């Protein structure tokens, strides 16, 4: 993380949560990262200091990721929603600007629905839960319960496989996929618990016919100003799902990062931060 960004460890419902935080703005932005072997630093290292110039910004490692605690129980959407609530309360109680990527986007959506008083502005990014079905849903359901999923991290923890996956799934501009990034992710994938939190989440949230918790059926209940940010070439969460969601959420704008895939904020952090700041300027003035 950049200079000036501090670390703090808090406890939420008995679970240790490591958080990065920076900035002294009047309003607070909370950034929730994605799944796999992601972390606050991996997803938000470039964006956090850009937003912290004007806002108080907090980026927690979700339990099961980064420097936060691992639990023996189930990692589910309600579990992570209560973690988000605890983070908000530990840093002043909100309401906050809640931004989440992928898994974090689903947590942000569910937090806004479950605890609307804690969320002032909602910013889901290529978010989990924009549709009640995943691409190739039945195949995905089988995969999440297969030995392939259980072993995929250790079997593919090689520089060339990680580079290929980053370029195919997450980042369009190959020049942004550096050796340092690749090597860091390889080491994370070699950890004994790599991917276990996400596997638990997948089993809790993916059924043979849809998702356990259908957030998309409740989008009309969302009353917070909402900015959906989405990579136009995201294969994991297709753009059409973001377009459909933007039509269901009452007060919603959609910002498409053209050419972006599933990690648009990592690939083009300046554009991402400018989109967020511009929206907040208009909505919070």
Backbone as numpy.savetxt, mean C-alpha at the origin, in Angstrom:
# Nx Ny Nz CAx CAy CAz Cx Cy Cz
16.39 5.81 4.39 15.56 7.01 4.39 16.44 8.26 4.39
15.90 9.38 3.90 16.65 10.61 3.79 16.92 11.22 5.16
17.87 12.13 5.18 18.21 12.83 6.41 17.00 13.61 6.92
16.82 13.63 8.25 15.70 14.34 8.84 14.50 13.47 9.09
14.51 12.25 8.59 13.41 11.32 8.83 13.72 10.49 10.07
12.82 10.49 11.02 13.04 9.82 12.30 12.27 8.51 12.38
12.68 7.67 13.34 12.01 6.40 13.58 11.36 6.41 14.95
10.24 5.75 15.06 9.55 5.61 16.34 8.86 4.26 16.38
8.93 3.60 17.53 8.25 2.33 17.70 7.06 2.52 18.63
5.89 2.10 18.19 4.69 2.20 18.99 4.11 0.80 19.19
3.15 0.69 20.07 2.46 -0.59 20.28 0.98 -0.40 20.01
0.44 -1.26 19.15 -0.99 -1.22 18.80 -1.58 -2.58 19.12
-2.51 -2.64 20.05 -3.14 -3.90 20.44 -2.09 -4.97 20.76
-1.01 -4.56 21.44 0.03 -5.49 21.85 1.04 -5.83 20.78
0.93 -5.22 19.60 1.82 -5.52 18.47 2.76 -4.33 18.26
4.07 -4.60 18.19 5.04 -3.55 17.96 5.03 -3.10 16.51
4.90 -1.79 16.31 4.84 -1.23 14.95 5.93 -0.16 14.82
6.83 -0.38 13.87 7.89 0.59 13.60 7.39 1.61 12.59
7.65 2.89 12.87 7.18 3.97 12.00 8.31 4.93 11.66
8.36 5.37 10.42 9.15 6.53 10.03 8.24 7.75 10.10
8.82 8.91 10.46 8.01 10.13 10.44 8.91 11.34 10.21
8.33 12.36 9.59 9.08 13.57 9.26 8.10 14.69 8.99
8.60 15.93 9.06 7.78 17.09 8.75 6.98 17.58 9.94
6.62 18.86 9.90 5.88 19.47 11.00 4.64 20.22 10.52
4.10 19.78 9.40 2.92 20.45 8.88 1.72 20.29 9.80
0.74 21.16 9.61 -0.48 21.13 10.42 -1.27 19.85 10.18
-1.32 19.40 8.93 -2.05 18.19 8.57 -1.09 16.99 8.52
-1.64 15.80 8.78 -0.85 14.57 8.79 -1.23 13.67 7.63
-0.21 13.17 6.94 -0.38 12.15 5.90 0.19 10.84 6.42
-0.58 9.77 6.32 -0.08 8.44 6.65 0.03 7.64 5.36
1.20 7.02 5.17 1.50 6.25 3.97 1.58 4.76 4.32
0.72 3.96 3.73 0.71 2.51 3.96 1.27 1.79 2.74
2.24 0.92 2.97 2.93 0.24 1.87 2.18 -1.00 1.39
2.76 -1.69 0.42 2.15 -2.86 -0.17 2.59 -4.16 0.46
2.42 -5.27 -0.28 2.59 -6.61 0.26 3.89 -7.25 -0.23
3.94 -8.57 -0.19 5.15 -9.31 -0.60 6.24 -9.16 0.42
7.35 -8.52 0.02 8.44 -8.20 0.95 8.60 -6.69 1.06
7.52 -5.97 0.84 7.55 -4.51 0.85 7.75 -4.00 2.28
7.94 -2.70 2.39 8.08 -2.03 3.69 7.87 -0.55 3.46
7.80 0.20 4.55 7.65 1.64 4.44 8.81 2.25 3.67
10.01 1.79 3.95 11.18 2.37 3.29 11.21 2.02 1.80
10.90 0.78 1.47 10.93 0.37 0.07 9.96 1.19 -0.77
8.72 1.31 -0.30 7.70 1.97 -1.11 7.76 3.49 -1.06
8.18 4.04 0.09 7.97 5.47 0.30 9.24 6.29 0.52
10.41 5.70 0.40 11.66 6.43 0.69 11.80 7.69 -0.15
11.38 7.65 -1.40 11.53 8.81 -2.29 10.40 9.82 -2.10
9.21 9.34 -1.78 8.04 10.22 -1.69 7.96 10.92 -0.35
8.30 10.23 0.73 8.12 10.77 2.07 8.77 12.15 2.26
10.04 12.34 1.90 10.63 13.67 2.10 10.00 14.75 1.24
9.48 14.40 0.08 8.81 15.39 -0.78 7.52 15.89 -0.13
6.78 15.00 0.47 5.54 15.39 1.14 5.81 16.07 2.48
6.93 15.68 3.13 7.25 16.21 4.46 7.67 17.67 4.42
7.93 18.20 3.23 8.24 19.63 3.14 7.05 20.48 3.57
5.85 19.93 3.47 4.64 20.71 3.78 3.68 20.02 4.76
3.89 18.73 5.01 2.99 17.97 5.86 3.77 17.16 6.89
3.08 16.79 7.96 3.62 15.79 8.88 3.31 14.43 8.27
4.34 13.65 7.99 4.16 12.40 7.25 4.63 11.22 8.09
3.82 10.18 8.13 4.12 8.97 8.90 4.01 7.78 7.96
5.03 6.92 7.98 5.03 5.72 7.15 5.36 4.51 8.04
4.35 3.75 8.46 4.60 2.58 9.31 4.97 1.35 8.49
5.79 0.50 9.09 5.94 -0.87 8.60 4.74 -1.66 9.13
3.94 -2.19 8.26 2.82 -3.01 8.71 3.35 -4.25 9.44
2.65 -4.75 10.46 3.08 -5.99 11.11 3.29 -7.10 10.09
4.40 -7.81 10.25 4.79 -8.84 9.29 5.76 -8.34 8.25
6.05 -7.02 8.28 6.91 -6.40 7.27 7.93 -5.49 7.96
9.04 -5.26 7.25 10.03 -4.30 7.72 10.49 -4.61 9.13
10.55 -3.58 9.96 11.03 -3.73 11.34 9.90 -3.91 12.34
8.67 -4.10 11.87 7.55 -4.31 12.78 7.46 -5.77 13.20
6.68 -6.01 14.23 6.58 -7.33 14.83 5.86 -8.32 13.91
6.26 -9.58 14.00 5.54 -10.68 13.37 4.58 -11.26 14.40
3.41 -11.67 13.96 2.43 -12.26 14.88 2.22 -13.72 14.52
1.64 -14.46 15.45 1.36 -15.88 15.19 -0.04 -16.08 14.62
-0.88 -15.06 14.74 -2.25 -15.17 14.25 -2.40 -14.79 12.78
-3.63 -14.56 12.38 -3.97 -14.28 10.99 -3.76 -12.81 10.65
-3.14 -12.58 9.50 -3.03 -11.24 8.94 -4.22 -11.04 8.00
-5.20 -10.28 8.44 -6.41 -10.09 7.65 -6.65 -8.60 7.45
-7.63 -8.26 6.63 -7.96 -6.85 6.42 -8.46 -6.18 7.71
-9.33 -6.82 8.50 -9.71 -6.21 9.78 -8.53 -6.01 10.72
-7.60 -6.98 10.76 -6.41 -6.84 11.61 -5.62 -5.60 11.22
-5.34 -5.45 9.93 -4.55 -4.31 9.47 -5.32 -2.99 9.62
-6.64 -3.04 9.49 -7.44 -1.83 9.67 -7.31 -1.33 11.11
-7.32 -2.24 12.07 -7.15 -1.83 13.47 -5.73 -1.33 13.73
-4.75 -1.87 13.01 -3.38 -1.35 13.12 -3.34 0.09 12.61
-3.97 0.34 11.46 -4.01 1.71 10.92 -4.69 2.65 11.91
-5.77 2.23 12.50 -6.46 3.03 13.52 -5.51 3.34 14.67
-4.77 2.34 15.13 -3.85 2.54 16.24 -2.72 3.49 15.90
-2.23 3.43 14.68 -1.18 4.35 14.25 -1.71 5.78 14.24
-2.90 5.97 13.70 -3.51 7.31 13.67 -3.65 7.85 15.09
-4.15 7.02 15.99 -4.37 7.46 17.36 -3.05 7.75 18.08
-2.02 6.96 17.79 -0.73 7.15 18.46 -0.05 8.45 18.05
-0.38 8.96 16.88 0.23 10.19 16.39 -0.74 11.37 16.42
-1.70 11.34 17.33 -2.54 12.51 17.50 -4.02 12.30 17.33
-4.44 11.19 16.76 -5.85 10.87 16.71 -6.62 11.28 15.48
-5.99 12.00 14.55 -6.65 12.31 13.30 -7.69 13.41 13.43
-8.48 13.64 12.38 -8.48 12.88 11.14 -7.25 13.17 10.28
-6.85 12.19 9.47 -5.63 12.27 8.69 -5.91 12.13 7.21
-4.90 12.44 6.43 -4.90 12.12 5.00 -4.31 10.72 4.90
-5.11 9.76 4.49 -4.70 8.35 4.51 -4.44 7.87 3.10
-3.18 7.53 2.84 -2.74 7.10 1.51 -2.18 5.69 1.60
-2.58 4.81 0.71 -2.09 3.44 0.76 -1.87 2.87 -0.62
-0.80 2.11 -0.76 -0.45 1.45 -2.01 -0.85 -0.02 -1.97
-1.55 -0.49 -2.99 -1.84 -1.91 -3.15 -2.52 -2.46 -1.90
-1.88 -3.36 -1.16 -2.43 -3.83 0.12 -2.77 -2.65 1.01
-1.85 -1.69 1.10 -2.10 -0.49 1.91 -3.29 0.30 1.43
-3.56 0.28 0.12 -4.73 0.97 -0.41 -6.02 0.31 0.04
-6.03 -1.01 0.09 -7.20 -1.72 0.61 -7.42 -1.42 2.08
-6.32 -1.36 2.84 -6.42 -1.01 4.26 -6.97 0.40 4.41
-6.49 1.32 3.58 -6.97 2.71 3.64 -8.47 2.78 3.33
-8.91 2.08 2.30 -10.33 2.07 1.95 -11.16 1.52 3.10
-10.72 0.40 3.69 -11.49 -0.21 4.77 -11.47 0.64 6.03
-10.37 1.35 6.27 -10.31 2.25 7.42 -11.30 3.40 7.26
-11.38 3.94 6.04 -12.33 5.03 5.78 -13.77 4.56 5.97
-14.04 3.31 5.63 -15.39 2.77 5.80 -15.69 2.40 7.24
-14.67 1.90 7.95 -14.88 1.41 9.32 -14.78 2.51 10.36
-13.84 3.41 10.15 -13.60 4.51 11.09 -13.58 5.84 10.32
-14.70 6.24 9.75 -14.71 7.44 8.89 -14.27 8.71 9.61
-14.45 8.75 10.93 -14.07 9.94 11.69 -12.56 10.14 11.75
-11.78 9.11 11.39 -10.32 9.20 11.45 -9.70 9.62 10.12
-10.49 9.70 9.07 -9.95 9.95 7.73 -10.54 11.23 7.15
-9.69 12.19 6.87 -10.11 13.46 6.28 -10.10 13.40 4.76
-9.04 12.81 4.21 -8.88 12.65 2.76 -8.35 11.24 2.52
-8.83 10.61 1.46 -8.47 9.23 1.15 -7.72 9.18 -0.18
-6.54 8.51 -0.19 -5.75 8.42 -1.42 -5.30 6.97 -1.64
-6.14 6.14 -2.25 -5.74 4.77 -2.58 -4.91 4.75 -3.88
-3.84 3.98 -3.88 -2.92 3.92 -5.02 -2.85 2.47 -5.51
-3.31 2.23 -6.74 -3.31 0.86 -7.29 -3.79 -0.11 -6.22
-4.96 0.16 -5.66 -5.37 -0.41 -4.39 -6.00 -1.80 -4.50
-5.69 -2.60 -3.50 -6.41 -3.84 -3.25 -7.88 -3.50 -2.99
-8.80 -4.31 -3.52 -10.21 -4.16 -3.20 -11.00 -3.25 -4.11
-10.38 -2.73 -5.17 -11.15 -1.89 -6.10 -12.21 -2.69 -6.83
-11.99 -3.99 -6.93 -12.98 -4.90 -7.49 -13.12 -6.09 -6.55
-14.20 -6.81 -6.63 -14.38 -7.98 -5.77 -13.73 -9.23 -6.35
-13.12 -9.10 -7.51 -12.40 -10.24 -8.08 -11.04 -9.80 -8.58
-10.09 -10.70 -8.51 -8.75 -10.43 -9.00 -8.64 -10.91 -10.45
-7.69 -10.38 -11.21 -7.45 -10.94 -12.54 -7.13 -12.44 -12.41
-7.73 -13.26 -13.28 -7.52 -14.71 -13.22 -7.85 -15.22 -11.81
-9.05 -14.91 -11.34 -9.35 -15.08 -9.93 -9.25 -16.54 -9.46
-9.86 -17.46 -10.17 -9.82 -18.86 -9.71 -8.40 -19.42 -9.70
-7.62 -19.06 -10.70 -6.22 -19.49 -10.74 -5.46 -18.88 -9.58
-5.74 -17.61 -9.29 -5.08 -16.94 -8.17 -5.45 -17.61 -6.85
-6.73 -17.96 -6.69 -7.17 -18.65 -5.48 -6.40 -19.96 -5.31
-6.28 -20.74 -6.37 -5.52 -22.00 -6.29 -4.07 -21.73 -5.93
-3.48 -20.72 -6.58 -2.06 -20.42 -6.36 -1.80 -20.04 -4.90
-2.69 -19.27 -4.29 -2.44 -18.81 -2.91 -2.41 -19.97 -1.93
-2.96 -21.10 -2.29 -3.00 -22.25 -1.39 -2.07 -23.38 -1.85
-1.22 -23.07 -2.81 -0.34 -24.09 -3.39 1.05 -24.05 -2.77
1.79 -25.15 -2.95 3.18 -25.20 -2.50 4.04 -24.23 -3.30
3.61 -23.92 -4.53 4.34 -22.94 -5.33 4.38 -21.59 -4.62
3.24 -21.16 -4.10 3.20 -19.89 -3.37 4.04 -19.96 -2.10
4.03 -21.09 -1.44 4.77 -21.24 -0.20 6.29 -21.17 -0.42
6.73 -21.52 -1.62 8.17 -21.58 -1.88 8.68 -20.56 -2.89
7.77 -19.74 -3.45 8.14 -18.87 -4.55 9.24 -17.88 -4.19
9.26 -17.42 -2.94 10.24 -16.41 -2.55 11.66 -16.98 -2.57
11.84 -18.15 -1.98 13.18 -18.73 -1.95 13.59 -19.27 -3.32
12.62 -19.73 -4.12 12.95 -20.26 -5.44 13.34 -19.17 -6.43
12.83 -17.96 -6.23 13.08 -16.88 -7.20 13.99 -15.78 -6.64
14.65 -16.02 -5.52 15.52 -15.01 -4.90 16.88 -14.95 -5.59
16.85 -14.59 -6.88 18.07 -14.41 -7.65 17.99 -13.06 -8.35
19.12 -12.41 -8.59 19.08 -11.08 -9.20 18.33 -11.03 -10.53
18.53 -12.02 -11.40 17.90 -11.92 -12.71 16.38 -12.12 -12.61
15.93 -13.00 -11.70 14.49 -13.20 -11.54 13.83 -11.98 -10.91
14.49 -11.39 -9.92 13.93 -10.21 -9.27 13.89 -9.05 -10.26
14.94 -8.87 -11.04 14.94 -7.79 -12.03 13.83 -7.98 -13.05
13.68 -9.20 -13.52 12.62 -9.48 -14.48 11.25 -9.17 -13.88
11.02 -9.58 -12.63 9.73 -9.35 -11.99 9.46 -7.87 -11.79
10.46 -7.13 -11.37 10.30 -5.68 -11.18 9.93 -5.00 -12.50
10.64 -5.36 -13.55 10.40 -4.73 -14.85 9.07 -5.17 -15.46
8.66 -6.40 -15.23 7.42 -6.91 -15.82 6.19 -6.44 -15.05
6.30 -6.41 -13.71 5.12 -6.16 -12.89 5.02 -4.78 -12.27
6.16 -4.17 -11.94 6.11 -3.01 -11.07 6.57 -1.70 -11.68
7.61 -1.73 -12.52 8.24 -0.51 -13.00 8.43 -0.57 -14.51
7.92 0.43 -15.21 8.02 0.45 -16.67 9.40 0.86 -17.17
9.96 1.89 -16.54 11.25 2.43 -16.97 12.37 1.56 -16.40
12.99 0.75 -17.26 13.99 -0.20 -16.79 15.19 0.47 -16.16
15.46 1.73 -16.52 16.60 2.42 -15.95 16.40 2.70 -14.46
15.13 2.65 -13.99 14.85 2.88 -12.57 15.06 1.62 -11.73
15.24 0.48 -12.39 15.48 -0.77 -11.67 16.99 -0.92 -11.50
17.50 -0.44 -10.37 18.94 -0.41 -10.14 19.43 -1.71 -9.52
20.74 -1.91 -9.62 21.35 -3.08 -8.97 21.12 -3.05 -7.47
21.19 -1.86 -6.88 20.97 -1.72 -5.44 19.57 -2.17 -5.06
18.56 -1.75 -5.83 17.18 -2.15 -5.57 17.03 -3.67 -5.69
17.58 -4.21 -6.75 17.47 -5.65 -6.99 18.12 -6.44 -5.86
19.32 -6.07 -5.49 20.04 -6.81 -4.46 19.35 -6.72 -3.11
18.78 -5.56 -2.81 18.06 -5.41 -1.55 16.86 -6.35 -1.50
16.11 -6.43 -2.59 14.93 -7.28 -2.61 15.31 -8.76 -2.58
16.40 -9.11 -3.24 16.89 -10.50 -3.18 17.14 -10.90 -1.74
17.81 -10.05 -0.99 18.11 -10.37 0.41 16.83 -10.48 1.24
15.86 -9.61 0.99 14.59 -9.70 1.72 13.86 -11.00 1.40
13.96 -11.45 0.16 13.28 -12.69 -0.24 13.94 -13.93 0.34
15.18 -13.81 0.75 15.88 -14.95 1.35 15.57 -15.14 2.83
14.91 -14.15 3.44 14.59 -14.25 4.86 13.64 -15.43 5.11
13.76 -16.12 6.24 12.93 -17.29 6.52 11.43 -17.00 6.50
11.05 -15.76 6.87 9.62 -15.42 6.93 9.16 -14.64 5.72
9.94 -14.61 4.66 9.59 -13.82 3.48 8.22 -14.24 2.92
7.36 -13.26 2.77 6.06 -13.51 2.16 5.01 -14.13 3.05
5.36 -14.52 4.28 4.40 -15.25 5.12 3.21 -14.38 5.51
3.45 -13.10 5.77 2.33 -12.22 6.13 1.35 -12.10 4.97
1.87 -11.96 3.76 0.98 -11.82 2.61 0.26 -13.12 2.30
0.93 -14.26 2.47 0.25 -15.54 2.27 -0.92 -15.69 3.22
-0.71 -15.29 4.48 -1.79 -15.35 5.46 -2.94 -14.43 5.04
-2.60 -13.23 4.59 -3.62 -12.28 4.14 -4.39 -12.85 2.95
-3.70 -13.43 1.99 -4.35 -14.01 0.82 -5.35 -15.09 1.22
-4.95 -15.96 2.14 -5.84 -17.04 2.57 -7.06 -16.48 3.31
-6.86 -15.38 4.04 -7.96 -14.79 4.78 -8.93 -14.03 3.89
-8.42 -13.49 2.79 -9.22 -12.53 2.02 -9.66 -13.01 0.63
-9.12 -14.12 0.14 -9.48 -14.58 -1.20 -10.28 -15.88 -1.10
-11.50 -15.86 -1.60 -12.35 -17.04 -1.65 -12.38 -17.57 -3.09
-12.95 -18.74 -3.32 -13.01 -19.26 -4.69 -13.76 -18.36 -5.67
-14.70 -17.56 -5.18 -15.55 -16.78 -6.08 -15.36 -15.27 -5.97
-14.58 -14.81 -5.02 -14.41 -13.37 -4.85 -13.53 -13.07 -3.65
-13.73 -11.90 -3.06 -12.98 -11.51 -1.88 -13.87 -11.64 -0.64
-13.27 -11.98 0.47 -14.02 -12.16 1.72 -14.77 -10.89 2.07
-14.08 -9.75 1.94 -14.70 -8.46 2.22 -14.78 -7.66 0.93
-16.00 -7.49 0.42 -16.22 -6.81 -0.86 -16.29 -5.30 -0.62
-15.15 -4.64 -0.65 -15.12 -3.20 -0.45 -15.86 -2.47 -1.56
-15.76 -3.00 -2.77 -16.37 -2.30 -3.91 -17.88 -2.16 -3.77
-18.52 -3.06 -3.04 -19.96 -2.98 -2.83 -20.33 -1.83 -1.89
-19.32 -1.24 -1.22 -19.60 -0.19 -0.23 -19.03 1.17 -0.64
-18.55 1.29 -1.86 -17.91 2.54 -2.26 -18.86 3.74 -2.16
-20.15 3.50 -2.35 -21.11 4.61 -2.26 -21.19 5.18 -0.85
-20.71 4.43 0.15 -20.72 4.91 1.54 -19.57 5.88 1.83
-18.54 5.90 0.99 -17.38 6.74 1.24 -17.74 8.20 1.00
-17.54 9.02 2.01 -17.89 10.43 1.92 -16.67 11.35 1.91
-15.50 10.80 2.22 -14.29 11.62 2.23 -13.90 12.00 0.81
-13.33 13.20 0.62 -12.72 13.50 -0.67 -11.68 12.44 -0.99
-11.73 11.89 -2.19 -10.89 10.74 -2.54 -10.14 11.01 -3.83
-8.84 10.76 -3.78 -8.00 10.81 -4.97 -7.49 9.40 -5.25
-7.96 8.80 -6.32 -7.44 7.51 -6.76 -6.25 7.77 -7.68
-5.10 7.18 -7.36 -3.93 7.27 -8.23 -3.65 5.88 -8.77
-3.40 5.79 -10.09 -3.29 4.47 -10.68 -2.34 4.47 -11.87
-1.51 3.45 -11.95 -0.66 3.25 -13.12 -1.49 2.72 -14.27
-1.35 3.32 -15.44 -2.19 2.92 -16.57 -1.91 1.50 -17.04
-0.69 0.99 -16.78 -0.32 -0.34 -17.25 -0.24 -1.36 -16.11
-0.94 -1.10 -15.02 -0.94 -2.03 -13.90 -1.71 -3.29 -14.27
-1.03 -4.44 -14.27 -1.69 -5.70 -14.58 -2.28 -6.34 -13.34
-1.73 -6.03 -12.16 -2.23 -6.63 -10.92 -3.58 -6.06 -10.54
-3.74 -4.75 -10.70 -5.02 -4.08 -10.45 -5.33 -3.26 -11.70
-6.12 -3.80 -12.61 -6.35 -3.13 -13.90 -6.96 -1.74 -13.74
-6.57 -0.85 -14.64 -7.06 0.53 -14.61 -8.58 0.58 -14.67
-9.20 -0.36 -15.37 -10.66 -0.33 -15.48 -11.34 -0.41 -14.11
-10.69 -1.09 -13.17 -11.25 -1.18 -11.82 -11.20 0.18 -11.11
-10.12 0.93 -11.33 -10.01 2.26 -10.75 -11.03 3.20 -11.38
-11.23 3.08 -12.68 -12.23 3.92 -13.36 -13.62 3.63 -12.81
-13.94 2.34 -12.65 -15.26 1.97 -12.10 -15.43 2.49 -10.68
-14.38 2.37 -9.86 -14.44 2.85 -8.48 -14.64 4.36 -8.43
-13.97 5.07 -9.34 -14.07 6.54 -9.34 -15.49 7.01 -9.64
-16.26 6.17 -10.30 -17.65 6.51 -10.62 -18.60 6.16 -9.48
-18.15 5.31 -8.57 -19.00 4.89 -7.45 -18.78 5.73 -6.19
-17.55 6.23 -6.00 -17.25 7.05 -4.84 -17.73 8.47 -5.12
-18.52 9.02 -4.20 -19.23 10.27 -4.47 -18.31 11.43 -4.82
-17.28 11.65 -4.03 -16.38 12.80 -4.21 -15.01 12.27 -4.58
-14.82 11.96 -5.85 -13.62 11.23 -6.26 -13.01 11.81 -7.53
-11.69 11.91 -7.52 -10.92 12.21 -8.72 -9.97 11.04 -9.01
-9.71 10.81 -10.27 -8.79 9.76 -10.69 -7.60 10.39 -11.40
-6.41 10.12 -10.89 -5.17 10.59 -11.52 -4.46 9.37 -12.08
-4.31 9.32 -13.39 -3.66 8.18 -14.04 -2.21 8.53 -14.34
-1.30 7.71 -13.84 0.11 7.86 -14.14 0.40 7.06 -15.40
0.43 7.75 -16.53 0.53 7.10 -17.83 1.82 6.27 -17.94
1.65 5.02 -18.35 2.78 4.12 -18.50 3.20 3.43 -17.22
2.68 3.91 -16.08 3.05 3.33 -14.80 2.45 1.96 -14.60
3.14 1.15 -13.81 2.64 -0.18 -13.47 2.18 -0.18 -12.02
2.60 -1.18 -11.23 2.05 -1.34 -9.88 2.86 -0.62 -8.80
3.94 0.05 -9.20 4.77 0.80 -8.24 5.01 2.20 -8.80
3.95 2.93 -9.16 4.14 4.21 -9.85 4.83 5.25 -8.99
4.60 5.22 -7.68 5.20 6.20 -6.78 6.70 5.97 -6.62
7.15 4.75 -6.82 8.58 4.41 -6.75 9.27 4.81 -8.05
8.58 4.63 -9.15 9.16 4.94 -10.46 9.23 6.44 -10.72
8.15 7.16 -10.35 8.11 8.60 -10.62 7.64 9.34 -9.37
8.50 9.39 -8.34 8.08 9.99 -7.06 7.73 11.46 -7.15
8.42 12.22 -8.01 8.12 13.65 -8.11 6.73 13.87 -8.68
6.39 13.14 -9.74 5.06 13.27 -10.32 4.00 12.85 -9.31
4.25 11.77 -8.61 3.30 11.28 -7.62 3.08 12.34 -6.53
4.17 12.85 -5.96 4.06 13.84 -4.89 3.36 15.10 -5.38
3.66 15.53 -6.58 3.01 16.73 -7.13 1.51 16.51 -7.30
1.12 15.30 -7.72 -0.31 15.01 -7.87 -1.02 15.07 -6.52
-0.38 14.51 -5.49 -0.97 14.53 -4.15 -1.05 15.96 -3.62
0.05 16.70 -3.72 0.08 18.05 -3.18 -0.89 18.98 -3.90
-0.98 18.83 -5.21 -1.91 19.66 -5.97 -3.35 19.39 -5.55
-3.69 18.11 -5.38 -5.04 17.76 -4.95 -5.33 18.31 -3.56
-4.38 18.16 -2.64 -4.59 18.64 -1.29 -4.70 20.16 -1.24
-3.94 20.85 -2.09 -4.04 22.30 -2.16 -5.47 22.73 -2.49
-6.07 22.01 -3.42 -7.42 22.36 -3.84 -8.47 21.97 -2.81
-8.31 20.84 -2.17 -9.34 20.32 -1.29 -9.24 20.79 0.16
-8.04 21.20 0.59 -7.87 21.62 1.98 -7.73 23.12 2.14
-7.76 23.87 1.03 -7.61 25.31 1.12 -8.82 25.95 1.78
